[in-house]
Amino acid sequence: MTATGWDIGAYGRRATAEEPYVAAVVGAASGIGREAANLLAGLGCAVPCIDRDSAGVEAAAAAIRDAGGRAEAFAADVTRPETVHDAIGAVLDRFGQIDALVNCAGITGKTAIDSHEVDLDDFDLVYSINLRGALVVSQAVLPAMLERGYGRLLHVASVAGKDGNAGMAAYSATKAGLIGLIKVMGKDYARTGVTVNGLAPAVVQTPMVDALPQATVDYMTAKIPMARLGRLDEAAHMIAWILSPACSFTTGFTFDMTGGRATY
């Protein structure tokens, strides 16, 4: 990496201030998404910030610009496909291309609930964001990447999608479905120059986690051999590498970031 962006001379061109690597972040208003947006901008990427929280995403983009980076805000709600397609279209109009996109949109839904007591409306809401929303984002951005023959698409999943967390049926099931979707899309586009991967963190200190019952956080933390929560900067650095041209021979894979919890 260089001060002006990803050093991708070996891939046919070098990113510059005039022609930056465009890395979009869905869910940029807070948490992992905001941290990733800040890091990507600091690496010289142009960062379209996308979120349903219009005030929050405007603030995130403004903070990047105030720090000397390049970012713009776009409002979209992954439960409303037309808003996502409109936002991606606006990004393409503004920047001309999308080299990479990370989808951080996700919710836990109600937790500490046994499966036979899960509220179906809550389950449907979690599904509409965590799994259906990921497909919506993919369908919006993939055509432009496929047309160029290059792209990096990354969805943030969870180790709960691999192991299952007690009392979190909606979250665990939808993240498991997301990991399956990533596997399929990785194979669908393996010969196109577009990679599709996932990131499965263990519990990371985010506003979403702060809102969980302490018993739920303690349960998840107890499973981590390092005996601590993950940090936002750790997630952001993994995201940056997966979105980079250097991550060129991996697709359909979900990377772990679990402090030793997942060793498979």
DOROGU-575595 format. One record per residue: residue in three letters; x, y, z of N, C-alpha, C in turn. Coordinates in steps of 0.2 Angstrom, whole numbers, padded with zeros to 4 digits, always signed. Atoms other than C-alpha are relative to their C-alpha. Layout:
// residues N
alaXYZXYZXYZ;...
This chain:
// residues 264
met+0004-0006+0000+0000+0000+0000+0004+0006+0000;thr-0003-0007+0000+0005+0018-0003-0004+0005+0003;ala+0003-0005-0003+0001+0034+0004-0006+0003-0004;thr+0005-0002+0004-0011+0037-0010-0005-0005-0002;gly+0005+0005+0002-0020+0021-0011+0004-0007-0001;trp-0003+0007+0001-0017+0002-0015+0005+0000-0006;asp-0005+0001+0005-0001-0001-0024-0002-0006-0005;ile+0002+0006+0004-0008-0012-0038+0003+0000-0007;gly-0004+0000+0006+0005-0009-0052+0000-0007-0003;ala+0000+0007+0003+0006-0028-0054-0006-0002-0003;tyr+0006+0002+0002-0012-0028-0058-0002+0004-0006;gly+0001-0004+0006-0011-0016-0073-0001+0007+0001;arg+0000-0007-0001-0013+0001-0065+0002+0001+0008;arg-0002-0003-0007-0008+0011-0049-0005+0005+0002;ala+0005-0004-0003-0021+0019-0038+0003+0007+0001;thr-0003-0006-0001-0018+0038-0037-0005+0005+0003;ala+0005-0005-0003-0026+0053-0029-0005+0002-0006;glu+0004-0002+0005-0033+0057-0046-0005-0006-0002;glu+0004+0006+0002-0039+0039-0049+0000-0005+0006;pro+0000+0004-0006-0042+0031-0032-0003-0006+0000;tyr+0004+0006-0001-0047+0014-0027-0006+0001+0004;val+0006-0002-0002-0065+0016-0024-0003-0006+0004;ala+0002+0006-0005-0070+0005-0008-0006+0003+0003;ala+0007-0002-0003-0089+0007-0003-0001-0004+0006;val+0001+0003-0006-0094+0003+0014-0008+0001+0002;val+0007+0000-0002-0112-0002+0018-0001-0001+0008;gly+0000+0000-0007-0116+0001+0036+0006+0004+0003;ala-0006-0004-0002-0103+0015+0038-0002+0005+0005;ala+0002-0005-0005-0113+0025+0051+0003-0001+0007;ser-0002+0001-0007-0106+0016+0066+0004-0007+0000;gly-0003+0006-0001-0097+0001+0072+0006-0002-0005;ile-0005+0002+0004-0086-0010+0061+0000+0004-0007;gly+0000-0004+0006-0092-0001+0046+0003+0007+0000;arg-0003-0007-0001-0087+0016+0052+0008-0001+0001;glu-0007+0001+0000-0070+0010+0057+0003-0002-0006;ala-0003+0002+0006-0067+0001+0041+0000+0006-0005;ala+0000-0006+0005-0072+0017+0031+0006+0005+0002;asn-0005-0004-0003-0060+0027+0042+0007-0002-0003;leu-0007+0003+0002-0045+0015+0038+0001+0000-0007;leu+0000+0000+0007-0049+0014+0020+0002+0006-0003;ala-0002-0007+0002-0049+0032+0018+0007+0002+0002;gly-0007-0002-0002-0033+0034+0027+0005-0004-0004;leu-0005+0004+0005-0025+0021+0015+0000+0004-0007;gly+0000-0003+0006-0030+0033+0001-0006-0002-0004;cys+0006+0002+0004-0046+0025-0005-0005+0006+0000;ala+0006-0004+0000-0061+0035-0010-0006-0005+0003;val+0005+0004-0004-0075+0029+0002-0007+0002-0001;pro+0007-0001+0000-0093+0030-0003-0003-0003+0007;cys+0003+0003-0006-0102+0028+0014-0007-0001-0001;ile+0007+0001+0002-0119+0020+0013-0003-0003+0007;asp+0003+0002-0006-0131+0018+0028-0007+0002+0000;arg+0007-0002-0001-0150+0019+0032+0000+0006+0005;asp+0000-0006-0005-0145+0031+0046+0003+0006-0004;ser-0002-0005+0004-0144+0046+0035+0005+0005+0004;ala-0004-0005-0004-0138+0058+0049+0007-0003+0002;gly-0006+0004-0002-0125+0045+0055+0005-0001-0006;val-0004+0001+0006-0118+0042+0038+0003+0006-0003;glu-0002-0006+0002-0117+0060+0034+0006+0002+0005;ala-0005-0002-0005-0107+0063+0050+0007-0004-0001;ala-0006+0004+0001-0095+0048+0046+0004+0002-0006;ala-0004-0003+0006-0091+0055+0028+0003+0006+0002;ala-0003-0006-0002-0089+0072+0035+0006+0000+0004;ala-0005+0001-0004-0077+0066+0048+0006-0002-0004;ile-0006+0002+0005-0066+0057+0034+0002+0006-0004;arg-0002-0006+0004-0066+0073+0024+0004+0005+0004;asp-0003-0004-0004-0061+0083+0039+0007-0002+0002;ala-0007+0002-0002-0046+0072+0042+0004-0001-0007;gly-0004+0000+0006-0041+0074+0024-0001-0005-0005;gly+0002+0006+0004-0049+0059+0016-0005+0002-0005;arg+0005-0001+0005-0061+0057+0002-0006-0005+0001;ala+0006+0004-0001-0079+0051+0006-0006+0004-0001;glu+0007-0003+0001-0097+0055+0002-0005-0005+0003;ala+0006+0004-0003-0113+0049+0010-0005-0001-0004;phe+0006+0002+0004-0127+0039+0002-0005-0003+0005;ala+0005+0003-0004-0143+0034+0011-0003-0006-0004;ala+0003+0006+0003-0150+0016+0008-0002-0004+0006;asp+0002+0005-0005-0159+0003+0018-0001-0007-0004;val-0001+0007+0004-0155-0015+0013-0007-0004+0000;thr+0007+0003+0001-0173-0020+0017-0004+0003-0005;arg+0004-0003+0005-0179-0009+0003+0005+0000-0006;pro-0004+0001+0006-0170-0015-0013+0001+0006-0004;glu+0000-0006+0004-0174+0001-0023+0005+0005+0003;thr-0005-0005-0003-0164+0012-0011+0007-0002-0001;val-0007+0002+0001-0149+0001-0012+0002+0001-0008;his-0002-0001+0007-0149+0001-0031+0001+0007-0002;asp-0001-0008+0001-0152+0020-0031+0007+0002+0002;ala-0006-0002-0003-0137+0022-0020+0006-0002-0004;ile-0005+0002+0004-0126+0011-0030+0001+0003-0006;gly+0000-0004+0007-0131+0020-0046+0003+0007+0002;ala-0003-0006-0002-0127+0036-0037+0008+0000+0001;val-0007+0001-0001-0110+0030-0032+0004-0001-0007;leu-0003+0001+0007-0106+0024-0050+0000+0007-0004;asp+0001-0006+0004-0112+0041-0057+0006+0005+0003;arg-0005-0005-0003-0100+0050-0044+0007-0002-0001;phe-0007+0003+0000-0085+0039-0044+0002-0004-0007;gly-0002+0003+0006-0086+0030-0061+0001-0007+0001;gln-0001+0007-0001-0083+0013-0053+0000-0002+0007;ile-0001+0002-0007-0083+0003-0037+0004-0006-0001;asp-0005+0006+0000-0068-0008-0035-0001-0005+0005;ala+0001+0004-0006-0073-0015-0018-0006+0002+0004;leu+0006-0002-0004-0088-0015-0007+0000-0005+0006;val+0001+0004-0006-0089-0022+0011-0007+0002+0003;asn+0007+0000-0003-0107-0025+0018+0000-0002+0007;cys+0000+0000-0008-0107-0022+0037-0007+0000+0003;ala+0007+0000-0002-0126-0021+0038-0002-0006+0004;gly+0002+0006-0004-0133-0032+0052-0003+0002+0007;ile+0003-0001-0007-0143-0034+0068+0000-0006+0003;thr+0001+0007-0004-0144-0047+0082-0007-0002+0001;gly+0006+0002-0002-0162-0046+0085-0001-0001+0007;lys+0001+0001-0007-0169-0051+0101+0004-0006+0002;thr-0005+0005-0002-0157-0062+0111-0002-0003+0007;ala+0002+0004-0006-0157-0074+0126-0007-0003+0000;ile+0006+0003+0000-0172-0083+0120+0001-0007-0003;asp-0001+0006+0003-0174-0101+0117-0004-0001-0006;ser+0003+0000+0006-0179-0106+0100-0007-0001-0001;his+0008+0001+0001-0197-0112+0103-0003+0006+0002;glu+0003-0007-0002-0200-0094+0110+0002+0005-0005;val-0002-0005+0005-0193-0085+0095-0006+0004-0003;asp+0005-0004+0003-0204-0071+0089+0001+0000-0007;leu-0001+0001+0008-0207-0074+0070+0001+0007-0003;asp-0001-0007+0003-0208-0055+0067+0007+0002+0001;asp-0007-0002-0002-0191-0052+0075+0004-0004-0005;phe-0004+0004+0004-0184-0067+0065+0000+0002-0007;asp+0001-0003+0007-0191-0060+0049+0004+0006-0001;leu-0004-0006+0000-0183-0043+0053+0007-0001-0001;val-0007+0002+0000-0166-0051+0056+0002-0003-0007;tyr-0001+0003+0007-0167-0061+0040+0000+0005-0005;ser+0000-0005+0005-0172-0046+0030+0006+0004-0001;ile-0006-0004+0000-0156-0037+0035+0006-0004-0001;asn-0006+0004+0000-0143-0050+0038+0001-0005-0006;leu+0000+0004+0005-0147-0062+0024-0003+0002-0007;arg+0003-0003+0006-0159-0055+0011+0003+0006-0002;gly-0003-0007+0001-0151-0038+0013+0007-0001-0003;ala-0006+0002+0003-0134-0046+0009-0001-0002-0008;leu+0001+0002+0007-0141-0053-0007-0002+0006-0004;val+0002-0006+0003-0149-0036-0011+0006+0004-0002;val-0006-0004+0001-0132-0027-0009+0004-0004-0006;ser-0004+0004+0005-0124-0041-0020-0003+0001-0007;gln+0003-0001+0007-0136-0039-0034+0000+0007-0003;ala-0001-0007+0002-0134-0020-0034+0006+0001-0003;val-0007-0002+0001-0115-0020-0035+0003-0005-0005;leu-0003+0005+0005-0111-0036-0045+0000+0002-0007;pro+0000-0001+0007-0116-0031-0062+0005+0005-0002;ala-0005-0004+0002-0104-0016-0062+0007-0003+0000;met-0006+0003+0000-0090-0026-0056+0001-0005-0005;leu-0001+0005+0005-0093-0040-0068+0001+0003-0007;glu-0001-0004+0006-0094-0027-0082+0008+0002-0001;arg-0007-0002+0001-0076-0021-0078+0005-0006+0001;gly-0005+0006-0001-0069-0039-0074+0004+0001+0006;tyr-0004-0001-0006-0063-0034-0057-0005+0002+0006;gly+0004-0003-0005-0071-0032-0040+0002-0004+0007;arg-0001+0004-0007-0069-0037-0021-0007+0002+0004;leu+0006-0001-0004-0086-0040-0012+0001-0004+0006;leu-0001+0003-0006-0085-0044+0006-0006+0001+0005;his+0006+0000-0004-0100-0048+0018+0003-0002+0007;val-0002+0001-0007-0097-0047+0037-0005-0005+0003;ala+0004+0005-0003-0104-0063+0044+0001+0000+0008;ser-0001+0001-0007-0101-0070+0062+0002-0007+0001;val-0001+0007-0002-0094-0085+0070-0006-0004+0003;ala+0006+0003-0002-0111-0088+0077-0003-0003-0006;gly+0002+0004+0006-0115-0093+0059+0003-0007-0001;lys-0003+0006+0000-0103-0107+0061-0001-0005+0006;asp+0001+0004-0006-0105-0113+0079-0007+0000+0002;gly+0006-0001-0003-0122-0106+0083+0001+0002+0007;asn+0000-0002-0007-0125-0096+0099-0006-0001+0003;ala+0006+0001-0004-0137-0101+0112-0004+0006+0001;gly+0004-0006-0001-0152-0089+0113+0000+0005-0005;met+0000-0005+0006-0148-0081+0096-0002-0004-0006;ala+0002+0004+0006-0158-0092+0084+0000+0004-0007;ala+0001-0004+0006-0162-0078+0072+0007+0002-0003;tyr-0007-0002+0002-0144-0071+0072+0004-0005-0003;ser-0004+0005+0002-0135-0087+0071-0002-0003-0007;ala+0003+0003+0006-0147-0094+0057+0002+0004-0006;thr-0001-0005+0006-0146-0079+0046+0008+0001-0002;lys-0007+0000+0001-0127-0078+0048+0003-0006-0003;ala-0002+0006+0004-0125-0096+0043-0003+0000-0007;gly+0002-0001+0007-0136-0093+0028+0004+0005-0004;leu-0004-0005+0003-0125-0078+0024+0007-0004-0002;ile-0006+0004+0002-0109-0090+0024-0002-0004-0006;gly+0002+0005+0005-0118-0102+0013-0001+0004-0007;leu+0001-0005+0006-0123-0087+0001+0007+0002-0003;ile-0007-0002+0002-0104-0082+0001+0003-0006-0004;lys-0003+0005+0003-0099-0099-0004-0003-0001-0007;val+0003+0001+0007-0111-0100-0019+0002+0006-0004;met-0002-0005+0004-0107-0083-0025+0008+0000-0002;gly-0007+0001+0002-0088-0086-0024+0001-0005-0006;lys+0000+0005+0006-0091-0101-0036-0003+0003-0006;asp+0004-0002+0006-0103-0092-0047+0005+0005-0004;tyr-0004-0005+0003-0090-0078-0051+0007-0001+0000;ala-0007+0001-0001-0074-0087-0048+0005+0001-0006;arg-0004-0002+0006-0068-0084-0066-0001+0007-0003;thr+0002-0007+0003-0073-0066-0068+0005+0005+0002;gly-0004-0005-0003-0060-0057-0058-0003+0004+0006;val+0004-0003-0006-0073-0053-0045+0000-0006+0006;thr+0000+0004-0005-0070-0061-0028-0006+0001+0005;val+0005-0001-0005-0084-0064-0015+0002-0004+0006;asn-0003+0003-0006-0078-0067+0003-0004+0002+0006;gly+0003-0002-0006-0084-0066+0021+0005+0001+0005;leu-0004-0001-0006-0077-0061+0038-0005-0002+0006;ala+0004+0002-0005-0083-0070+0053+0003+0001+0007;pro-0003-0002-0006-0079-0061+0069-0003-0004+0006;ala+0003+0002-0007-0081-0067+0087-0003+0007+0002;val+0003-0006-0003-0089-0054+0098+0005+0006+0000;val-0004-0006+0000-0082-0036+0094-0003+0005+0003;gln+0003-0005-0004-0084-0021+0105-0003+0005-0005;thr+0004-0005+0004-0097-0011+0095-0006+0002+0003;pro+0006-0003-0003-0113-0001+0098-0005-0006+0000;met+0005+0006+0000-0123-0017+0093+0001-0005+0006;val-0001+0004-0006-0114-0027+0106-0001+0003+0007;asp+0001-0003-0006-0115-0014+0119-0008+0000+0002;ala+0007+0000-0001-0134-0015+0117-0003-0007+0003;leu+0002+0007-0002-0134-0034+0121+0000-0001+0008;pro+0000+0001-0008-0138-0041+0139+0007-0002+0001;gln-0006+0002-0002-0122-0043+0148+0001-0008+0001;ala-0001+0008-0001-0125-0062+0151+0001-0002-0007;thr-0002+0003+0007-0125-0064+0132+0007+0002-0002;val-0007-0001+0001-0109-0055+0130+0005-0004+0004;asp-0004+0005-0004-0101-0065+0144+0000-0007-0003;tyr+0001+0007+0003-0107-0081+0136+0005+0000-0006;met-0004+0000+0007-0099-0076+0119+0008+0001+0002;thr-0007-0001-0001-0083-0070+0127+0004-0006+0003;ala-0002+0006-0003-0081-0086+0137+0003-0005-0005;lys-0002+0004+0005-0079-0095+0121+0007+0001-0003;ile-0006-0003+0003-0064-0085+0116+0007-0002+0004;pro-0006+0001-0004-0047-0092+0121+0004+0006+0002;met-0004-0006-0002-0039-0075+0121-0003+0004+0006;ala+0003-0002-0006-0052-0071+0134-0001+0008+0000;arg+0001-0008+0001-0056-0053+0127-0005+0000-0006;leu+0003-0002+0006-0067-0045+0114+0004+0002-0005;gly-0004-0003+0005-0061-0041+0097+0000+0008+0000;arg+0000-0007+0000-0057-0023+0093-0002+0002-0007;leu+0002-0003+0007-0064-0012+0079+0006+0000-0005;asp-0005-0001+0005-0047-0009+0072+0003-0006-0003;glu-0002+0006+0002-0043-0027+0071-0004-0002-0006;ala+0005+0002+0006-0059-0030+0060+0002+0004-0006;ala-0001-0004+0006-0055-0015+0049+0006-0002-0004;his-0006+0002+0004-0037-0021+0045-0002-0006-0004;met+0002+0006+0004-0044-0038+0040-0004+0002-0006;ile+0004-0002+0006-0057-0030+0029+0004+0004-0005;ala-0004-0004+0005-0045-0018+0021+0004-0005-0004;trp-0004+0005+0004-0034-0033+0016-0004-0004-0005;ile+0004+0004+0005-0048-0044+0009-0003+0004-0005;leu+0002-0004+0005-0054-0029-0001+0005+0002-0005;ser-0006-0002+0004-0037-0026-0008+0001-0005-0006;pro-0002+0005+0006-0030-0033-0025+0004-0005+0002;ala-0004+0005-0003-0018-0043-0014-0004-0006+0001;cys+0004+0006-0002-0032-0055-0009-0003-0002-0007;ser+0002+0002+0007-0033-0062-0027-0001-0007-0001;phe+0000+0007+0001-0033-0081-0025-0005-0003+0005;thr+0005+0003-0005-0047-0083-0012-0007+0003-0001;thr+0007-0002+0001-0066-0083-0015-0004-0005+0002;gly+0005+0004-0003-0081-0090-0007+0002-0002+0007;phe-0002+0002-0006-0072-0091+0009-0002+0005+0005;thr+0001-0004-0006-0076-0084+0026+0006+0000+0005;phe-0006+0000-0005-0061-0078+0036-0002+0001+0007;asp+0001-0001-0007-0061-0080+0055+0004+0005+0003;met-0003-0004-0004-0057-0067+0067-0003-0001+0007;thr+0004+0002-0006-0061-0075+0083+0005-0001+0007;gly-0004+0001-0006-0046-0075+0096+0001-0007+0001;gly-0001+0007-0002-0044-0093+0094-0006-0005+0000;arg+0006+0004-0001-0062-0099+0095-0001-0004-0006;ala+0001+0004+0006-0063-0105+0077+0007-0002-0003;thr-0006+0003+0002-0048-0116+0072-0001-0005-0006;tyr+0002+0005+0005-0056-0125+0057-0002+0004-0006;
